[in-house]
Amino acid sequence: MRYEAPETIEGAVKLLAGGGPRGRVLAGGTDLLVQLRAGMIAPELVVDIKRIDETREIREEGGRLVIGAAVTGAELGEHAAAKAMWPGVVESAELIGSTQIQGRASLAGNLCNASPAADTVPALVAAAAQCRIAGPGGVRRLPVEEVCTGPGQLSLDDGEFVVAFEFPERRPRSADAYLRFIPRTEMDIAVVGAGVNLSFDDSGRCAAARVALGAVAPTVILVEAAGRALVGTECDDAALQNMAAAASAACRPIDDKRGTVEYRTKVAGVLATRAAKIAAQRAKGAR
C-alpha cells in the first residue's frame, strides 16, 4: 500500500485518477482504518486530503456556510457561526462516536462510508447541502442525497473526491434539528435518524420544510411528502400528525437485531415530529 498526502486538489485528483478503483481517500480515518485492520479492504493507494487547505476550512461565502471535507466533529462543534446557522447539522456531527473519535471523524467520511444509518447525512440532506466534488473533469456540485446509491456505494467517478459541503443562504426565521434513536445511551448505531429543516414567513406559517430519515431504507431518504405536510401551516398538532404519517409511509427498513420493520416505521414518525418541534422552536426564536 502506498500513502500520499498531497497539498493541492489537483495533486489529489491526479493520484486518485492514476490509482484506479483501489485507491481510497483518508479524511479522518475513523472508518477507513477500521476497515483496513479488519481486512475488509486492501487499497493499493491511500490519499490523505488533510493537507489540502480547502478541506480543512470553515468559512462563509456570500452568506453561505462552507465546511471542508476533513473538518472534524470537534472543530465543527466549537465553531460559533456554524452552530448558529445550522445547529442540527452540528448536533448530528457531535453524535459520532466518542470524544476521541470526535477529534478525527469528518462530515465527508461519514457520508462517503455510505452507511444508511450515518448520523450526519439526514441532517445534511434536510439542510439541502451540496457536495463540492473535484475530479479529472474539474469541480462539480451534487446534492448530498445523490452521493450514496446504496450501502457502501457512491455515485462518485474514479478520481473524484469530496472537497467541501456548501449550504444555502440562511433565511430569516429558519432553523434545523437532528434526532436519533439508539439502543444504548451513547456510541451506538442509529435505529432511526431524523433531520428537519424549517423556514417560517412573517405570519408564522411554515414557508419551506425538508424532512430526511436515516436507517429506514438502503440510503438516507428525503421525504418530500412530509415537508409538504408542514408548508402553509403553523406546524400545529394536525400538521405534525400528517408529517409523521408521511415519514412513516416512506420507510423501507429491514429487520435486524436493532429493530423490526414495524418498530422502525413507527419510530421514524415519532422522531420526525420531535425534530420538527425543536426546529420550529429554534426558527421562531431566530432573527
C-alpha positions in Angstrom: 0.0 0.0 0.0 1.2 3.5 -0.9 0.4 6.5 1.3 0.3 10.0 -0.2 -0.6 13.4 1.3 -0.9 16.0 -1.4 -1.2 19.7 -0.6 -3.5 20.6 -3.6 -6.8 19.5 -5.0 -5.1 18.9 -8.4 -2.5 16.7 -6.8 -5.1 14.6 -5.0 -7.1 14.2 -8.2 -4.1 13.1 -10.2 -3.2 10.5 -7.6 -6.7 9.1 -7.3 -7.2 9.1 -11.1 -4.0 7.2 -11.5 -4.7 4.8 -8.6 -7.8 3.4 -10.2 -10.7 1.9 -8.2 -8.4 0.5 -5.5 -7.4 4.0 -4.3 -9.0 5.3 -1.1 -9.3 8.8 0.4 -8.3 9.4 4.0 -10.1 12.3 5.8 -10.5 11.4 9.4 -9.8 7.7 9.0 -12.2 6.5 11.7 -13.9 4.2 9.2 -11.1 3.6 6.8 -8.5 2.4 9.3 -11.0 0.1 11.0 -11.8 -1.5 7.6 -8.1 -1.8 6.8 -7.3 -3.6 10.1 -10.3 -5.9 9.7 -9.1 -6.9 6.2 -12.4 -5.6 4.7 -10.4 -3.5 2.1 -6.9 -3.6 0.7 -6.3 -0.4 -1.2 -3.2 -0.1 -3.2 -3.2 3.7 -2.6 -4.4 5.9 0.3 -4.6 9.6 -0.4 -4.7 11.8 2.8 -6.5 15.0 2.0 -6.0 16.8 5.3 -3.0 18.9 4.0 -5.3 20.5 1.4 -6.4 23.9 2.7 -9.8 23.8 1.2 -10.7 20.6 3.1 -9.8 22.0 6.5 -11.7 25.3 6.5 -15.0 26.5 7.8 -15.9 29.8 6.1 -18.7 31.9 4.8 -19.1 32.8 1.1 -21.7 35.4 0.4 -23.9 34.4 3.4 -23.4 30.6 2.6 -21.6 28.3 5.0 -18.8 26.1 3.5 -17.4 23.3 5.6 -14.3 21.4 4.4 -14.4 17.7 3.9 -11.8 17.0 6.5 -13.1 19.3 9.2 -13.6 17.3 12.4 -16.7 17.0 14.5 -14.9 18.6 17.4 -13.9 21.6 15.3 -17.4 22.0 14.0 -18.8 21.8 17.5 -16.6 24.7 18.6 -17.4 26.9 15.6 -19.9 29.6 16.7 -21.1 30.6 13.2 -21.8 27.0 12.2 -23.7 26.3 15.4 -25.8 29.4 15.0 -26.6 28.9 11.3 -27.0 25.1 11.2 -27.5 23.7 14.7 -29.0 20.5 13.5 -26.0 19.7 11.3 -23.6 20.4 14.1 -25.5 18.3 16.7 -25.6 15.4 14.2 -21.8 15.6 13.8 -21.3 15.7 17.6 -23.2 12.4 17.9 -20.5 10.4 16.0 -18.5 8.1 18.4 -16.6 9.1 21.5 -14.7 12.3 22.4 -11.6 10.7 20.8 -13.4 9.9 17.6 -14.8 13.4 17.5 -11.2 14.7 17.1 -10.8 12.8 13.8 -14.2 12.0 12.3 -15.4 14.2 9.4 -18.6 15.0 7.6 -17.2 13.7 4.3 -16.0 10.5 5.9 -19.4 9.9 7.5 -21.1 10.5 4.1 -18.7 8.5 1.9 -18.7 5.5 4.2 -22.2 5.2 2.7 -24.0 3.7 5.7 -27.8 4.1 5.7 -27.5 4.8 9.4 -25.0 7.6 9.2 -25.8 10.4 11.6 -24.8 13.5 9.7 -26.4 12.5 6.4 -30.1 13.1 7.3 -29.1 16.5 8.8 -27.1 17.4 5.6 -30.0 16.3 3.4 -32.5 18.3 5.4 -30.3 21.3 5.1 -30.2 21.0 1.3 -26.4 20.8 1.5 -24.4 20.2 -1.7 -21.0 18.5 -2.1 -18.3 20.3 -3.9 -16.6 17.4 -5.8 -13.3 17.6 -7.5 -12.2 15.2 -10.2 -10.4 14.8 -13.6 -13.2 16.8 -15.2 -13.0 19.7 -12.8 -15.2 20.7 -9.9 -18.9 19.8 -9.8 -21.7 20.1 -7.3 -24.0 17.4 -6.2 -26.8 17.3 -3.6 -25.9 15.2 -0.6 -28.9 12.9 -1.2 -27.5 11.9 -4.6 -24.0 10.9 -3.4 -24.9 7.5 -1.9 -26.6 5.0 -4.1 -26.7 2.0 -1.7 -25.0 0.6 1.4 -21.2 1.2 0.8 -21.9 2.5 -2.7 -21.2 6.0 -4.1 -22.1 7.9 -7.3 -18.6 9.4 -7.5 -16.5 8.6 -10.5 -12.9 7.4 -10.5 -10.5 10.1 -9.4 -13.3 12.2 -7.7 -13.4 13.1 -4.0 -15.5 15.5 -1.8 -13.7 18.7 -1.1 -16.3 20.6 0.9 -20.0 21.0 1.7 -21.9 24.1 0.6 -25.0 25.2 2.5 -27.7 27.5 1.2 -28.0 31.0 2.5 -30.0 31.0 5.7 -33.4 32.6 5.5 -34.8 34.6 8.4 -36.9 32.6 10.9 -35.2 29.3 9.9 -33.6 26.5 11.8 -32.9 22.8 11.7 -32.7 19.9 14.2 -31.5 16.3 14.2 -32.5 13.4 16.5 -31.7 9.7 16.5 -32.8 6.7 18.5 -30.2 4.2 19.6 -30.3 1.1 21.8 -27.7 2.5 24.2 -27.3 6.0 25.6 -24.0 6.7 23.7 -21.8 5.4 20.8 -24.3 3.2 19.0 -25.7 2.9 15.5 -28.9 4.7 14.9 -32.1 2.6 14.7 -33.7 5.7 13.1 -32.3 9.2 12.5 -34.4 12.2 11.6 -33.3 15.6 10.3 -35.8 18.5 9.8 -35.1 22.0 8.4 -37.9 24.6 8.6 -38.4 28.2 7.5 -41.4 30.5 8.6 -42.8 33.6 7.0 -43.8 36.8 8.7 -47.2 35.4 9.6 -45.8 32.4 11.5 -46.7 29.9 8.8 -44.2 27.4 7.5 -42.8 28.6 4.2 -40.4 25.7 3.5 -39.7 22.3 5.0 -37.3 19.4 4.4 -37.5 16.1 6.3 -34.9 13.4 5.9 -34.7 10.0 7.5 -31.8 7.6 8.1 -31.6 3.9 8.8 -35.0 3.2 7.3 -34.0 2.5 3.7 -30.9 1.5 1.7 -29.9 5.1 1.6 -30.9 8.2 3.6 -34.2 9.5 2.1 -35.6 13.0 1.6 -39.3 12.7 2.4 -40.9 15.4 0.2 -44.4 14.5 1.3 -43.5 15.1 4.9 -42.2 18.5 4.1 -45.3 19.4 2.1 -47.5 18.4 5.0 -46.0 21.3 7.0 -45.8 24.0 4.4 -48.6 26.6 4.8 -49.3 25.5 8.4 -48.2 26.8 11.8 -46.8 23.3 12.5 -49.7 22.6 14.8 -50.6 19.1 16.0 -52.7 18.2 13.0 -49.9 19.2 10.6 -47.3 17.3 12.6 -49.5 14.2 12.6 -49.7 14.4 8.8 -46.0 14.9 8.6 -45.4 11.9 10.8 -47.7 9.7 8.7 -45.9 10.7 5.6 -42.5 10.0 7.2 -43.6 6.5 8.3 -45.1 5.8 4.9 -41.8 6.5 3.2 -39.9 3.9 5.3 -38.4 0.8 3.7 -36.4 -0.6 6.6 -35.1 -4.1 7.4 -35.5 -6.4 10.4 -32.3 -6.7 12.4 -31.1 -7.0 16.0 -31.6 -3.3 16.5 -35.2 -3.1 15.4 -38.0 -4.6 13.4 -39.6 -3.1 10.3 -42.7 -2.2 12.3 -40.7 -0.6 15.1 -38.5 1.5 12.8 -41.5 2.6 10.8 -43.3 3.9 14.0 -40.2 5.5 15.5 -39.5 7.4 12.2 -42.7 9.3 12.5 -42.2 10.0 16.2 -38.6 11.2 15.8 -39.5 13.4 12.8 -42.2 15.0 14.9 -39.9 15.7 17.8 -37.2 17.1 15.5 -39.8 19.3 13.7 -40.9 20.8 17.1 -37.3 21.6 18.0 -36.6 23.1 14.6 -39.8 25.2 14.8 -39.0 26.5 18.2 -35.5 27.5 17.1 -36.7 29.1 13.9 -39.3 31.2 15.7 -36.7 32.4 18.1 -34.3 33.3 15.2 -34.0 36.7 13.6 
